[in-house]
Every structure is written in structure tokens, then in C-alpha cells.
Amino acid sequence: MTFQKGHKVNLGRFKTEETRQKIRLSKIGTKWGHHTEETKRKISLAQKGRKGRPQTEEIRRKISLGLMGRPVSQETRDKISKANKGEKHGGWKDENATYSGKHSWILRNYGNPPFCEDCGLVGRKVGRTWNIDWSNCDNLYRRKIEDYNGRCRSCHMKYDNKSIVK
């Protein structure tokens, strides 16, 4: 019978007491799981020149292909997601983020504003969008919720035009 991946070899076969005794005697004086000196030498020769050097593109591609399609648990996905959020993300720009980037960050972290600070209009969904926006108060666009007020679109436009005239 040829080797088949996943096939369990010697399943259901039992070793005689005599065979088990011979195996036990051959293992006396050796440490389980440790390599012999000859095996260590072979491993060392195979690794010579590889230690500390980055892997080649070909090897990286082969590893990537080997891992493709491999199932990842939800727990692992959550850990990866948590490890790459916010300031830990490679694309984090901190205070150099764009106008829309900072507004998106405020919306993502604080949700939609509940009401308009100026006219008192209560927030609700109109079509696919929320009718109250986050409006920046001091035009510095920092990532602080104290720098933003909720305003309906008309009050937001009036406020922005007033602050531009100043």
C-alpha cells in the first residue's frame, strides 16, 4: 500500500509484550524528543548561512501559498483586528489625517450626534444618511470630542460660513 496523506498507519495493530520491552530497553539512557549528535550536525549544516538572513521572495511566496485557504478561528481574527486598530495601524496618520478622515474617526468612535446644538432638532435617519453632522468648533480638527458639536445641515452651513467670515 502506498502512502496516503491523512491515512492512519498501524491503526488497530498491537505490539507484543516482547516488542514493547525491546523498545523500552533501546530508549533507556536517551532523552525523549532530543536529537542525536549526528542529527544535530545535519541540521546545523542545512542551516549554515541562513541564520539571521531574510527569506527569499520565492520562499516567502511558497509559505504564503501553503498557508492560503487555511481556516483562521474567529478568536484569532478578533486578536488580529484588535492589534491593528487605531494608532497601532500601519496607515495611522495621527494629526496629519485628512478632513474627512478625522470626521470619519469621530463618527466611528462616538456615533451619530443625538441632536442639533443650535436649533435642538432631534437626530434621525433621512433616507440613508443621518440628519445631524459633527461640526468642528475651533477649525483645528483635533481628535477630541470636545472640539465637535452636533449640528443639523442648515445650522452647520450657517456656523461654517460665520467662522469663515471672521
VEXDREN-2710 file (C-alpha; in Angstrom, 1 decimal):
% VEXDREN-2710
k/r/px/py/pz
1/MET/0.0/0.0/0.0
2/THR/1.4/3.4/-1.0
3/PHE/1.4/6.3/1.4
4/GLN/-1.7/8.4/1.5
5/LYS/-1.9/11.8/3.3
6/GLY/-4.2/11.5/6.3
7/HIS/-4.1/7.7/6.4
8/LYS/-3.5/6.4/9.9
9/VAL/-0.7/3.9/9.9
10/ASN/-0.8/0.8/12.1
11/LEU/-4.3/1.6/13.3
12/GLY/-5.6/-1.3/15.3
13/ARG/-2.3/-3.2/15.4
14/PHE/-0.9/-4.0/18.8
15/LYS/2.8/-4.6/19.8
16/THR/3.6/-7.8/21.7
17/GLU/5.0/-7.5/25.2
18/GLU/8.3/-8.7/23.9
19/THR/8.5/-5.9/21.3
20/ARG/7.4/-3.3/23.8
21/GLN/10.2/-4.5/26.1
22/LYS/12.8/-4.2/23.3
23/ILE/11.7/-0.6/22.5
24/ARG/11.9/0.3/26.2
25/LEU/15.4/-1.1/26.6
26/SER/16.6/0.8/23.5
27/LYS/15.3/4.1/24.9
28/ILE/16.9/3.8/28.3
29/GLY/19.6/6.5/28.7
30/THR/18.3/8.7/25.9
31/LYS/16.2/11.8/26.4
32/TRP/12.9/11.8/24.6
33/GLY/12.5/14.4/21.9
34/HIS/16.2/15.3/21.7
35/HIS/18.2/14.9/18.5
36/THR/21.3/12.6/18.3
37/GLU/24.7/14.3/17.7
38/GLU/24.6/13.1/14.1
39/THR/21.1/14.7/13.5
40/LYS/22.2/17.9/15.2
41/ARG/25.2/18.0/12.8
42/LYS/23.0/17.5/9.7
43/ILE/20.6/20.3/10.9
44/SER/23.5/22.6/11.5
45/LEU/24.9/22.0/8.0
46/ALA/21.5/22.6/6.5
47/GLN/21.1/25.9/8.4
48/LYS/24.6/27.3/7.7
49/GLY/24.3/30.7/6.0
50/ARG/20.6/31.0/6.7
51/LYS/20.6/32.3/10.3
52/GLY/19.6/36.0/10.6
53/ARG/19.1/36.4/6.9
54/PRO/15.7/37.3/5.4
55/GLN/13.9/34.7/3.4
56/THR/14.0/35.0/-0.4
57/GLU/10.9/36.1/-2.3
58/GLU/10.5/32.6/-3.7
59/ILE/10.4/31.0/-0.2
60/ARG/8.0/33.7/1.1
61/ARG/5.7/33.0/-1.9
62/LYS/5.8/29.3/-1.2
63/ILE/5.0/29.8/2.5
64/SER/2.2/32.2/1.5
65/LEU/0.7/29.7/-0.9
66/GLY/1.0/26.9/1.7
67/LEU/-1.0/29.0/4.2
68/MET/-3.7/30.1/1.8
69/GLY/-7.1/28.8/2.5
70/ARG/-6.1/27.7/6.0
71/PRO/-9.0/28.3/8.4
72/VAL/-8.5/31.0/11.0
73/SER/-10.6/30.9/14.1
74/GLN/-12.9/33.9/15.0
75/GLU/-10.8/34.4/18.2
76/THR/-7.6/34.8/16.1
77/ARG/-9.4/37.2/13.7
78/ASP/-10.5/39.3/16.7
79/LYS/-7.0/39.4/18.1
80/ILE/-5.5/40.5/14.7
81/SER/-8.2/43.1/14.4
82/LYS/-7.6/44.5/17.9
83/ALA/-3.9/44.5/17.3
84/ASN/-4.2/46.7/14.2
85/LYS/-6.8/49.2/15.3
86/GLY/-6.3/53.0/15.8
87/GLU/-2.8/54.2/16.5
88/LYS/-1.3/50.7/16.0
89/HIS/-2.4/50.5/12.4
90/GLY/0.3/50.9/9.8
91/GLY/-1.6/53.7/8.0
92/TRP/-2.3/55.8/11.1
93/LYS/-1.6/59.4/10.3
94/ASP/-2.5/60.9/13.7
95/GLU/-2.9/64.7/13.4
96/ASN/-1.8/64.6/9.7
97/ALA/-5.1/62.8/8.7
98/THR/-7.4/64.5/6.2
99/TYR/-10.5/66.4/7.0
100/SER/-12.8/63.5/6.0
101/GLY/-10.5/61.1/7.9
102/LYS/-10.9/62.9/11.1
103/HIS/-14.7/63.2/10.7
104/SER/-14.9/59.5/9.9
105/TRP/-12.8/58.8/13.1
106/ILE/-15.2/60.9/15.2
107/LEU/-18.2/59.2/13.7
108/ARG/-16.8/55.7/14.2
109/ASN/-15.7/56.3/17.8
110/TYR/-18.6/58.4/19.1
111/GLY/-21.5/57.5/16.7
112/ASN/-24.1/60.0/15.4
113/PRO/-24.8/63.1/17.4
114/PRO/-28.2/62.9/19.1
115/PHE/-29.4/66.5/18.4
116/CYS/-28.5/69.9/16.9
117/GLU/-26.8/72.1/19.5
118/ASP/-28.2/75.3/17.9
119/CYS/-31.9/74.6/17.0
120/GLY/-32.5/71.4/19.1
121/LEU/-33.6/69.2/16.1
122/VAL/-33.5/65.6/17.2
123/GLY/-31.4/63.3/15.1
124/ARG/-33.0/60.7/12.8
125/LYS/-32.2/58.8/9.6
126/VAL/-33.3/60.6/6.5
127/GLY/-33.1/58.2/3.6
128/ARG/-29.7/56.6/4.0
129/THR/-28.0/59.4/6.0
130/TRP/-28.2/60.9/9.5
131/ASN/-29.6/64.4/9.6
132/ILE/-27.2/65.7/12.2
133/ASP/-23.5/66.2/11.5
134/TRP/-20.4/66.6/13.7
135/SER/-19.3/70.2/13.3
136/ASN/-15.8/71.3/14.3
137/CYS/-15.8/74.3/16.7
138/ASP/-12.3/75.7/16.5
139/ASN/-11.2/74.7/13.0
140/LEU/-8.2/72.9/14.4
141/TYR/-9.7/69.5/13.7
142/ARG/-8.1/67.5/16.6
143/ARG/-9.3/64.1/17.6
144/LYS/-11.2/65.4/20.7
145/ILE/-14.9/65.1/21.1
146/GLU/-15.0/68.4/23.0
147/ASP/-14.0/70.1/19.7
148/TYR/-17.1/68.9/17.9
149/ASN/-20.8/69.8/18.3
150/GLY/-23.8/68.1/16.7
151/ARG/-25.5/70.4/14.1
152/CYS/-28.2/69.9/11.6
153/ARG/-27.1/70.6/8.0
154/SER/-28.6/74.1/7.8
155/CYS/-27.1/75.2/11.2
156/HIS/-23.8/73.6/10.2
157/MET/-23.6/75.6/7.0
158/LYS/-24.5/78.8/8.8
159/TYR/-21.9/78.1/11.5
160/ASP/-19.2/77.4/9.0
161/ASN/-19.9/80.5/6.9
162/LYS/-19.9/82.6/10.1
163/SER/-16.5/81.2/11.1
164/ILE/-15.0/81.8/7.6
165/VAL/-16.1/85.5/7.6
166/LYS/-14.2/86.1/10.9
END
